[in-house]
Amino acid sequence: MNNKIIFIIKVLILSAGLSFFIKYGGPYLSIPSTAINALIAVLIPPIVVGILLGWRLLQEVENVE
């Protein structure tokens, strides 16, 4: 139970820090608002998660054999 609470607190702190960085540090980045940049911002997270989950699946398949 205690580990779950600590994990939730860590996620909340990380989320708050990222929010703060995006809100106050974002305007200092000079990224033009184009369709390509929007696609990159939207598609990179699911691609990274898919790669990580696929890698994890391959490791589990190798451990079973």
Backbone as CSV, one residue per row, in Angstrom:
resi,resn,N_x,N_y,N_z,CA_x,CA_y,CA_z,C_x,C_y,C_z
1,MET,0.827,-1.195,0.000,0.000,0.000,0.000,0.870,1.257,0.000
2,ASN,1.906,1.237,0.827,2.779,2.392,0.932,3.516,2.656,-0.380
3,ASN,3.911,1.572,-1.084,4.616,1.731,-2.355,3.721,2.388,-3.406
4,LYS,2.438,2.068,-3.394,1.515,2.651,-4.360,1.367,4.153,-4.118
5,ILE,1.292,4.546,-2.872,1.152,5.969,-2.546,2.406,6.736,-2.961
6,ILE,3.559,6.165,-2.690,4.816,6.819,-3.080,4.898,6.945,-4.593
7,PHE,4.499,5.901,-5.308,4.507,5.950,-6.775,3.581,7.048,-7.293
8,ILE,2.387,7.148,-6.730,1.432,8.181,-7.157,1.981,9.569,-6.876
9,ILE,2.618,9.749,-5.734,3.203,11.054,-5.395,4.326,11.401,-6.380
10,LYS,5.160,10.415,-6.730,6.231,10.668,-7.694,5.668,11.064,-9.054
11,VAL,4.615,10.371,-9.489,4.001,10.694,-10.781,3.406,12.099,-10.743
12,LEU,2.755,12.458,-9.653,2.170,13.795,-9.531,3.245,14.880,-9.552
13,ILE,4.353,14.654,-8.852,5.443,15.633,-8.833,6.058,15.773,-10.221
14,LEU,6.293,14.644,-10.894,6.844,14.688,-12.248,5.895,15.404,-13.203
15,SER,4.611,15.122,-13.080,3.614,15.762,-13.929,3.561,17.271,-13.679
16,ALA,3.611,17.671,-12.420,3.591,19.093,-12.092,4.841,19.786,-12.639
17,GLY,5.995,19.133,-12.525,7.231,19.710,-13.049,7.189,19.862,-14.561
18,LEU,6.673,18.849,-15.242,6.554,18.920,-16.698,5.567,20.005,-17.107
19,SER,4.468,20.114,-16.387,3.480,21.167,-16.664,4.100,22.555,-16.495
20,PHE,4.844,22.712,-15.423,5.496,23.994,-15.157,6.467,24.335,-16.278
21,PHE,7.250,23.340,-16.719,8.214,23.557,-17.793,7.508,23.931,-19.095
22,ILE,6.427,23.253,-19.411,5.700,23.547,-20.646,5.079,24.940,-20.587
23,LYS,4.496,25.288,-19.433,3.803,26.575,-19.327,4.781,27.753,-19.371
24,TYR,5.877,27.660,-18.613,6.771,28.805,-18.511,8.007,28.713,-19.409
25,GLY,8.414,27.521,-19.802,9.582,27.370,-20.658,9.225,27.224,-22.118
26,GLY,8.008,26.816,-22.394,7.569,26.592,-23.769,7.667,27.800,-24.671
27,PRO,7.239,28.967,-24.218,7.320,30.139,-25.103,8.748,30.508,-25.511
28,TYR,9.742,30.066,-24.751,11.124,30.380,-25.103,11.658,29.488,-26.225
29,LEU,10.971,28.383,-26.505,11.385,27.519,-27.608,10.831,28.088,-28.906
30,SER,11.670,28.188,-29.893,11.214,28.749,-31.158,10.886,27.620,-32.140
31,ILE,9.763,26.968,-31.888,9.312,25.887,-32.758,8.165,26.428,-33.598
32,PRO,8.319,26.441,-34.906,7.232,26.967,-35.744,6.014,26.043,-35.707
33,SER,4.843,26.636,-35.781,3.611,25.842,-35.731,3.242,25.394,-37.142
34,THR,3.741,24.216,-37.500,3.436,23.645,-38.806,2.745,22.297,-38.608
35,ALA,2.174,21.792,-39.686,1.491,20.505,-39.616,2.479,19.380,-39.304
36,ILE,3.680,19.464,-39.839,4.688,18.424,-39.589,5.067,18.386,-38.116
37,ASN,5.281,19.543,-37.501,5.629,19.592,-36.086,4.482,19.075,-35.217
38,ALA,3.257,19.366,-35.600,2.104,18.851,-34.857,2.041,17.332,-34.958
39,LEU,2.274,16.789,-36.151,2.278,15.336,-36.316,3.387,14.684,-35.501
40,ILE,4.545,15.294,-35.490,5.654,14.764,-34.699,5.282,14.747,-33.219
41,ALA,4.721,15.837,-32.719,4.355,15.922,-31.305,3.276,14.915,-30.933
42,VAL,2.366,14.623,-31.870,1.273,13.698,-31.580,1.714,12.245,-31.743
43,LEU,2.565,11.946,-32.713,2.895,10.556,-33.019,4.103,9.996,-32.268
44,ILE,5.002,10.834,-31.800,6.198,10.332,-31.116,5.850,9.556,-29.837
45,PRO,5.009,10.052,-28.936,4.747,9.288,-27.704,4.195,7.878,-27.946
46,PRO,3.162,7.680,-28.796,2.696,6.304,-28.988,3.726,5.406,-29.677
47,ILE,4.542,5.982,-30.553,5.578,5.182,-31.208,6.611,4.725,-30.182
48,VAL,7.028,5.622,-29.309,8.006,5.268,-28.272,7.429,4.205,-27.334
49,VAL,6.192,4.383,-26.908,5.559,3.401,-26.018,5.432,2.056,-26.726
50,GLY,5.060,2.050,-27.993,4.962,0.809,-28.753,6.297,0.095,-28.863
51,ILE,7.358,0.846,-29.104,8.691,0.252,-29.191,9.096,-0.350,-27.848
52,LEU,8.857,0.390,-26.769,9.221,-0.120,-25.446,8.422,-1.366,-25.078
53,LEU,7.127,-1.368,-25.366,6.312,-2.538,-25.053,6.689,-3.730,-25.938
54,GLY,6.994,-3.481,-27.196,7.441,-4.556,-28.079,8.752,-5.153,-27.616
55,TRP,9.663,-4.303,-27.173,10.953,-4.759,-26.665,10.752,-5.611,-25.412
56,ARG,9.855,-5.151,-24.542,9.561,-5.898,-23.319,8.935,-7.257,-23.651
57,LEU,8.046,-7.292,-24.630,7.423,-8.541,-25.048,8.472,-9.510,-25.588
58,LEU,9.399,-9.010,-26.392,10.461,-9.870,-26.923,11.342,-10.435,-25.811
59,GLN,11.608,-9.629,-24.787,12.401,-10.115,-23.660,11.660,-11.209,-22.904
60,GLU,10.350,-11.061,-22.729,9.580,-12.081,-22.031,9.501,-13.363,-22.841
61,VAL,9.371,-13.256,-24.158,9.315,-14.438,-25.016,10.655,-15.181,-24.941
62,GLU,11.764,-14.460,-24.911,13.070,-15.090,-24.821,13.255,-15.771,-23.456
63,ASN,12.713,-15.198,-22.403,12.840,-15.782,-21.062,12.000,-17.035,-20.916
64,VAL,10.881,-17.146,-21.631,10.027,-18.319,-21.548,10.712,-19.510,-22.181
65,GLU,11.391,-19.278,-23.277,12.059,-20.367,-23.996,13.276,-20.748,-23.259
